[in-house]
Amino acid sequence: MSFLDILLIIISSAGLLHGSAFAIYLLFVKKKPSLTNYLLALILAFMAFRIGKSVVLHFSNDLEPLFIFIGLTLMLLIGPLLRWYILGMTSINFKIKRQYYLELIPFILLFSSSLFVTKSWFDTHSKQVIIVFASVLFFVYLHFALYIFLGFQRLKKIRKNLQNNEITKSQSVVMTWLKLLVVGFVIIWVSYFLNIIDNTVPYLVGPIMYSFVIYFLSIKAFQLKTTELNGDAFKKNENTSLFQQLSASILNNELFLNSNLSLADLGKIIKKTPQKTSEIINQNAKQNFNDFINSFRIEKSKDLLVKHKDLTISSIAFDSGFNSLSSFNAAFKKNTGVTPSTYRKSNNN
């Protein structure tokens, strides 16, 4: 074996070992690992097996067909895991739904079929063997390409949803990490697929590129502290969206005119409990429920004070949704710094 071959083995195997070590850390070393960390660990573990198969196949012509086919079938497993991981990192309270397991059918079918592949049949290199193997090869890589595309689509959708909201640091970190992860898989996919369609690209380019990609990604993962994050990073944006929905409903339907309006009433609008509704208001308005609703009432009263000078302060208070003159005066001064009478006089044209 030449020095170059030894060097190639070292480089390609280094990524394999590094990815495996990262997976072990996520599974057994990290305290309180999340579902997303488990999914990432499985992706790394299966990729390590896949890359290991490639390294052995490159330097050995006597590899059992069973391992060749199992290595290929794992690509059918990595695709769905990648999609679930991206969903988990961008969805609040993510859980793997039952219907998601249907995505594993291609893997199960091909894995089961690979158990019946014999060395004698595979080594014949007959036309039938070539057609079957080529078909499996193209299906596996096109299947994986589809899931990479779905990953990009998910990130594009999330990015679009974030455009109208203030992006938090955690959300930015998650989006940056997932973009790097998907791009990394594109690089690995291209390096393998080029070998399939053009034999001038060495087969070992795939494992070597994987080594560089996994080193880069693992460093970025620890720099960005992505193993500490999951879909909860997007909670604030969900609350922001619900708050905007709530505010629009209160204003457009003038719900604030109801002096008996309660948190329970608002909770029904956004389908949340009174406690959750209160949390959303406190977080986004920086006010408690009463001050939040009173802010709408005071804006209404300002308009009435200026445009309807024939109305008494007392009638304006009740027409704005307050249930007493004293509460109106107190809320108005707290909000504007002046009494309703002073405000009316200062805006008397």
C-alpha positions in Angstrom: 0.0 0.0 0.0 1.4 3.4 -1.1 1.9 6.4 1.2 -0.9 8.1 -0.7 -3.3 5.3 0.1 -2.3 5.4 3.8 -2.9 9.2 3.8 -6.3 8.8 2.1 -7.3 6.1 4.7 -6.3 8.4 7.6 -8.1 11.4 6.2 -11.3 9.6 5.3 -11.3 7.5 8.5 -10.8 10.6 10.6 -14.2 12.0 9.7 -15.8 8.7 10.4 -14.3 8.5 13.9 -15.0 12.2 14.6 -18.7 11.8 13.6 -19.0 8.7 15.7 -17.5 10.5 18.7 -19.9 13.4 18.2 -22.8 10.9 18.1 -21.6 9.2 21.3 -21.4 12.6 23.0 -25.0 13.4 22.1 -26.3 10.0 23.1 -24.4 9.3 26.3 -22.3 12.2 27.5 -24.5 15.3 27.2 -26.8 15.9 30.1 -30.5 15.9 29.4 -30.3 15.3 25.6 -33.3 16.4 23.6 -35.2 14.5 20.8 -33.3 16.7 18.3 -30.0 15.6 19.7 -31.0 12.0 19.5 -32.0 12.5 15.8 -28.7 14.2 15.0 -26.8 11.4 16.8 -28.6 8.8 14.7 -27.8 10.7 11.5 -24.1 10.8 12.5 -24.0 7.1 13.5 -25.6 5.9 10.3 -23.4 8.2 8.2 -20.4 6.8 10.0 -21.4 3.3 8.9 -22.1 4.5 5.4 -18.7 6.2 5.1 -17.0 3.2 6.7 -18.4 1.0 4.1 -17.1 3.3 1.4 -13.6 3.3 2.8 -13.4 -0.4 3.1 -14.9 -0.9 -0.4 -12.3 1.4 -1.9 -9.4 -0.6 -0.5 -10.9 -4.0 -0.6 -12.5 -5.9 -3.5 -13.7 -8.7 -1.3 -16.4 -6.9 0.7 -19.6 -8.8 1.3 -22.5 -7.6 -0.9 -24.7 -7.6 2.2 -22.6 -4.7 3.7 -22.6 -2.9 0.4 -26.4 -3.0 0.2 -26.9 -2.2 3.9 -24.6 0.8 3.5 -26.8 2.0 0.6 -30.1 1.4 2.4 -29.0 3.6 5.3 -29.2 6.5 3.0 -32.9 5.8 2.9 -33.0 6.2 6.6 -30.8 9.2 6.9 -33.1 11.3 4.6 -36.2 11.0 6.9 -34.0 11.5 10.0 -32.6 14.7 8.5 -36.1 16.0 7.8 -37.3 15.1 11.3 -34.3 16.8 12.8 -35.0 20.0 10.8 -38.6 19.9 11.9 -37.6 19.4 15.5 -35.2 22.3 15.4 -37.9 24.6 13.9 -41.1 23.4 15.6 -42.4 24.0 19.1 -42.9 20.8 21.1 -42.0 18.6 18.2 -43.0 15.0 18.3 -42.5 12.3 15.7 -46.0 11.6 14.5 -47.2 8.1 13.5 -47.6 9.0 9.9 -43.9 10.0 9.8 -42.9 6.4 10.2 -44.4 5.7 6.7 -41.3 7.5 5.4 -39.3 4.5 6.5 -41.0 2.0 4.2 -38.4 2.4 1.4 -35.6 1.7 3.9 -37.5 -1.3 5.4 -38.2 -2.8 2.0 -34.7 -2.4 0.6 -33.0 -3.5 3.8 -35.1 -6.6 3.9 -34.3 -7.4 0.3 -30.6 -6.9 0.8 -30.6 -9.7 3.3 -31.2 -12.1 0.4 -28.4 -10.8 -1.7 -25.7 -13.6 -2.1 -22.1 -13.1 -3.0 -22.3 -15.6 -5.8 -25.2 -13.8 -7.4 -23.5 -10.4 -7.0 -20.1 -11.5 -8.3 -21.6 -12.8 -11.6 -21.7 -9.2 -12.8 -24.4 -10.3 -15.2 -26.7 -7.8 -16.9 -29.4 -8.5 -14.4 -27.1 -7.7 -11.5 -25.9 -4.5 -13.1 -29.4 -3.3 -13.8 -30.6 -4.1 -10.2 -27.6 -2.5 -8.6 -27.7 0.6 -10.8 -31.5 1.0 -10.2 -31.0 0.7 -6.4 -28.1 3.2 -6.6 -30.0 5.8 -8.5 -33.1 5.4 -6.4 -31.2 5.8 -3.1 -29.4 8.9 -4.2 -32.4 10.5 -5.7 -34.4 9.7 -2.6 -31.8 11.4 -0.4 -31.7 14.4 -2.8 -35.5 14.7 -2.3 -35.1 14.9 1.4 -32.3 17.5 1.1 -34.6 19.5 -1.0 -37.4 19.2 1.6 -34.9 20.5 4.1 -34.2 23.5 2.1 -37.9 24.1 1.6 -38.6 23.9 5.3 -35.8 26.5 6.0 -37.2 28.7 3.3 -40.7 28.6 4.8 -39.4 29.4 8.3 -37.3 32.2 7.0 -40.3 33.7 5.2 -42.4 33.4 8.4 -39.7 35.3 10.4 -39.5 38.2 8.0 -42.2 40.2 9.7 -41.0 39.5 13.2 -38.0 40.4 15.2 -35.6 37.4 14.9 -34.1 36.4 18.3 -30.5 35.4 18.7 -31.5 31.7 19.3 -33.6 31.6 16.1 -30.8 33.1 14.1 -28.4 30.5 15.5 -30.8 27.6 14.6 -31.3 28.9 11.1 -27.6 29.4 10.5 -26.8 25.9 11.8 -29.5 24.2 9.8 -28.4 26.0 6.6 -24.8 24.8 7.2 -26.0 21.3 7.9 -28.1 21.0 4.7 -25.3 22.6 2.6 -22.9 20.0 4.1 -25.1 17.2 3.0 -25.4 18.7 -0.4 -21.6 18.6 -0.7 -21.4 15.0 0.4 -24.2 14.0 -1.9 -22.6 15.7 -4.9 -19.2 14.1 -4.2 -20.8 10.6 -4.2 -23.2 11.2 -7.1 -20.4 12.5 -9.4 -18.7 9.2 -9.0 -21.8 7.4 -10.1 -22.3 9.4 -13.3 -18.6 10.0 -14.0 -16.0 7.4 -13.0 -13.2 10.0 -13.3 -14.2 11.3 -9.9 -12.6 8.9 -7.4 -15.0 7.0 -5.1 -13.0 8.0 -2.0 -13.7 11.7 -2.7 -17.0 11.1 -0.8 -15.5 9.9 2.5 -12.8 12.6 2.3 -15.4 15.3 1.7 -17.4 13.9 4.6 -14.3 14.2 6.9 -14.0 17.9 6.1 -17.7 18.6 6.4 -18.1 16.8 9.7 -15.1 18.5 11.2 -16.5 21.9 10.1 -20.0 21.1 11.3 -18.9 19.8 14.7 -16.8 22.9 15.3 -19.7 25.1 14.3 -22.1 23.1 16.5 -20.1 23.8 19.6 -19.4 27.4 18.6 -23.1 28.1 18.1 -24.1 25.8 21.0 -26.7 24.3 18.8 -26.9 21.1 21.0 -28.5 23.4 23.6 -31.3 24.5 21.3 -34.4 23.1 19.7 -37.8 24.2 18.4 -38.5 26.1 21.7 -36.4 28.9 20.2 -39.4 29.8 18.1 -41.8 30.1 21.0 -41.5 33.8 21.1 -42.5 34.2 17.5 -45.5 32.0 18.0 -46.5 34.2 20.9 -45.8 37.3 18.8 -48.1 36.0 16.1 -50.8 35.2 18.6 -50.5 38.6 20.2 -50.9 40.3 16.8 -54.0 38.2 16.1 -55.4 39.1 19.5 -54.7 42.9 19.2 -56.2 43.0 15.7 -59.4 41.2 17.0 -59.7 43.5 20.0 -59.3 46.7 17.8 -61.3 45.6 14.8 -64.2 44.3 16.8 -63.9 46.9 19.5 -64.0 44.2 22.2 -62.6 46.7 24.7 -66.0 48.4 24.9 -67.2 45.4 26.9 -66.5 46.5 30.5 -66.7 42.8 31.6 -64.1 41.6 29.0 -61.9 38.9 30.6 -58.8 36.9 29.9 -61.0 33.8 29.3 -62.8 35.8 26.5 -59.5 36.7 24.8 -58.2 33.1 25.3 -61.1 31.8 23.2 -60.0 34.0 20.3 -56.5 32.5 20.1 -57.5 29.1 21.5 -55.3 29.4 24.6 -55.9 29.2 28.3 -56.3 32.4 30.3 -52.9 31.8 31.9 -51.2 31.4 28.5 -53.1 34.5 27.1 -51.9 36.5 30.1 -48.3 35.3 29.4 -48.6 36.4 25.7 -49.9 39.8 26.7 -47.3 40.4 29.4 -44.5 39.2 27.0 -45.4 41.3 24.0 -47.3 44.4 25.4 -45.1 44.6 28.5 -48.4 45.3 30.3 -50.8 43.3 32.4 -54.2 42.4 31.1 -56.0 45.5 32.6 -53.5 48.0 31.4 -53.4 46.4 28.0 -57.2 46.6 27.5 -57.3 50.1 29.0 -54.8 51.3 26.4 -57.5 50.6 23.7 -60.2 52.2 25.8 -58.1 55.3 26.4 -57.4 55.7 22.7 -61.1 55.5 22.1 -61.8 58.1 24.8 -59.2 60.5 23.4 -61.1 60.5 20.1 -64.4 61.1 21.9 -63.0 63.9 24.1 -61.8 65.8 21.0 -64.6 65.1 18.5 -67.6 65.1 20.9 -67.3 68.1 23.2 -71.0 67.9 24.0 -70.4 64.6 25.8 -69.6 64.6 29.5 -66.4 63.0 30.9 -68.6 60.5 32.7 -70.5 59.4 29.5 -67.2 59.2 27.6 -65.8 56.9 30.3 -68.7 54.4 29.9 -68.7 54.7 26.1 -65.1 53.8 26.1 -65.6 50.6 28.0 -64.8 51.7 31.6 -67.2 50.6 34.3 -66.7 53.6 36.5 -65.5 57.3 36.3 -62.9 56.8 38.9 -61.2 53.9 37.1 -61.3 55.9 33.9 -59.7 59.0 35.4 -57.0 56.8 37.1 -56.2 54.8 33.9 -56.2 57.9 31.7 -53.8 59.8 33.9 -51.6 56.8 34.2 -51.5 56.4 30.4 -51.2 60.1 29.3 -49.9 61.9 32.4 -52.9 64.2 32.5 -56.6 64.1 33.4 -59.3 63.7 30.8 -60.5 67.3 31.4 -57.0 68.6 30.9 -56.5 66.6 27.8 -59.8 67.9 26.3 -58.8 71.5 27.1 -55.4 71.2 25.6 -56.9 69.8 22.4 -59.7 72.4 22.2 -59.4 74.1 18.9 
